[in-house]
Amino acid sequence: MKLLNTYEDHDDAKYAESLLVGQKRLASERDDTSTIYNLFGTPSWRNFHNLKMYNLEELQELLKLRNTWNETQNKKHKEIIKLLGIIAKNHELAIPPHWL
């Protein structure tokens, strides 16, 4: 398990935890007057998508319209894929070929 995200609100953190598939754990830590909730889980594209991270929802919508992309959409796709390349490297994931 790895740290997937951090939340300031307990309800948001509990909701996010409920979205994860596989092993998961929510841990809190206090910093003077505030509490931070760290969400640990299995790093996977499905979990990141469920948490609405890394523009995966936007990528999904872009891929539905792939045959009709304009220059702006093509540029946005390249930006998202570049970000996902970093995420893939950090979490030892492979980017699915149909996303490229």
C-alpha positions in Angstrom: 0.0 0.0 0.0 1.1 3.5 -0.8 -0.1 7.0 0.1 -2.7 7.8 -2.6 -4.1 11.1 -1.4 -4.5 13.4 1.6 -7.7 15.0 2.8 -8.5 17.8 5.3 -12.1 16.7 5.8 -12.9 13.4 7.5 -16.1 12.8 5.5 -14.3 13.3 2.2 -11.6 10.9 3.3 -14.1 8.2 4.4 -15.9 8.6 1.1 -12.7 8.3 -0.9 -11.7 5.2 1.1 -15.1 3.6 0.1 -14.2 4.1 -3.6 -11.0 2.1 -3.4 -10.6 -1.4 -4.6 -8.2 -3.7 -2.8 -6.3 -3.1 0.4 -6.9 0.3 1.9 -6.3 2.2 5.1 -7.2 5.7 6.4 -4.8 7.2 8.9 -5.1 10.6 10.6 -2.4 12.9 12.0 -2.8 16.1 14.0 -0.8 19.2 13.3 -1.5 21.7 16.0 -5.1 22.6 15.4 -5.9 20.6 12.3 -6.2 17.0 11.4 -5.1 15.5 8.1 -6.3 12.2 6.7 -3.9 10.1 4.7 -5.5 7.6 2.4 -3.4 4.5 1.7 -4.2 1.9 -0.9 -3.2 -0.1 -3.9 -2.0 2.2 -6.6 -3.9 1.3 -9.8 -5.5 3.2 -12.6 -8.9 2.1 -11.4 -8.3 3.5 -8.0 -6.9 6.7 -9.4 -9.9 7.0 -11.7 -12.4 6.3 -8.8 -10.7 9.1 -6.8 -11.0 11.4 -9.9 -7.2 12.0 -9.9 -4.7 12.8 -12.7 -7.4 13.9 -15.3 -8.4 10.3 -15.9 -12.0 11.3 -16.4 -11.0 13.9 -18.9 -8.9 11.4 -20.7 -11.8 9.0 -20.8 -14.0 11.6 -22.5 -11.2 12.6 -24.9 -10.7 8.9 -26.0 -14.4 8.6 -26.8 -13.9 11.4 -29.4 -10.5 10.4 -30.6 -11.4 10.3 -34.3 -12.6 13.9 -34.2 -9.9 15.6 -32.2 -8.9 19.2 -33.0 -5.5 20.7 -32.1 -6.6 21.7 -28.6 -7.8 18.2 -27.8 -4.7 16.6 -29.2 -2.5 18.9 -27.1 -4.6 18.1 -23.9 -4.2 14.4 -24.6 -0.4 14.8 -24.8 -0.4 16.8 -21.5 -2.4 14.1 -19.7 -0.3 11.3 -21.1 2.9 13.1 -20.0 1.5 13.4 -16.5 0.5 9.8 -16.5 4.0 8.8 -17.6 5.3 10.3 -14.4 2.6 8.6 -12.3 3.2 5.3 -14.0 6.9 5.5 -13.2 6.3 6.5 -9.5 3.8 3.7 -8.9 5.4 1.0 -11.2 2.3 1.0 -13.5 2.1 0.6 -17.2 0.0 3.0 -19.3 -2.6 1.0 -21.3 -1.7 1.1 -25.0 -5.2 2.2 -26.0 -4.7 5.4 -24.0 -1.7 6.4 -26.1 
